[in-house]
Amino acid sequence: MLHDRLLVQPDRDTGERKSSAGIVIPATAAVGRRLAWGVVAAAGPLVRQVEIGDSILFDPEELAEVEIDATAYLLLRERDVHAIAEPDDDQSTGMYL
């Protein structure tokens, strides 16, 4: 990876969802701008806050998609990351922005 680029493997649970009330929302339903979670697979040398293996929240619209060894990845800049989830090892909320 070059500069501040991240190679992210997106979560594949973007299909059918269920609301908190139990209503099933099909994958084809039009929704507003929805952010997605993914796991960082590789990071460039100028990436400062994200490490390989971190779960990140990002906007999947207009990102470059690449396939490596039959696995789909997304390519984005570090500045496009909205949040990083940390493991729940301590009493923190587990997420920072």
N, C-alpha and C positions, 0 to 999 in steps of 0.2 A: 504494500500500500504506500502511496505517496502522500506527502504533506499532511493535511489534517483530515484525510479521508478515513471512513469507517466501512468495513464490510460487515453487513448485518444479516443474520438469518432470521427472517420474520416468523412470528408464531403463526401456525396454520389453523388456529381456531376462529378464523374469520368467516366461517360458514354460518349455519343457523344458530341464532342466539335465543336466549330466554330472558324475558324481563323479570324484574323483581316480583311482579304480580303473577308470574307463571305463563304469560302470553308468549308464544313462539313467534320469533321474528325471522322470516326467511332470509337467506343470504342475498336474494335479489331485491330486497326492499331498499328503497332509496332513503338514505339517511344523510344528515348534514355532515359537515367535516368531522371525520372520526379519526382519532389518533390510534396508532398501533404499537404493540410491544414486539421487541425482538431481542436477540442475543448477539453481542459483538463477537464476530469470528476473527477479525483482523483489524489492526489500527496502524495508521501511518506514524512516522516519527515525530510529527508536530502535534499529535493529540495529547492534551494535558490532563483532562479530567475523566476520561473513560478508559477502562482497561478491558482486555480480552476476557470474555465470559460474563461481563456485566449485562443485566437486563435494562434496556433503554426504551423510552417512550418517544415516538417520532411521528411525523406526518407522512404517510405513505404516498401521497399524491406527488406526481412529477418527479419521481426518483428513478435513477438508472437501475435496471434489473439485469443481473448477470447470472448465468448458469455455469457452475463449476462441478464437475463429476456428478452430473444429474441432480444437483441440489441448487435450488434457486436462492440467490442472495440479492440484497439491495445495497447500493453504493450511495453514501451520503457524507456530508461534511459534519464535523463535530458541532458546529454552530446550529445544525438542524435538529439536535437532540433537545427534547423538552424536559426530560426527567431521567434520572438513573435510580433504579431500585437496588437497595442493598439487602443482603441477608439479614434476617431478624435475630442477630446475635446479642444485641443489647436492648435497652428499653427505648430506643428511638422509634420514630414512626416508620423507618425502613425505606424512606424515599426522600430525596432532596432535589430541589429545583435549581 
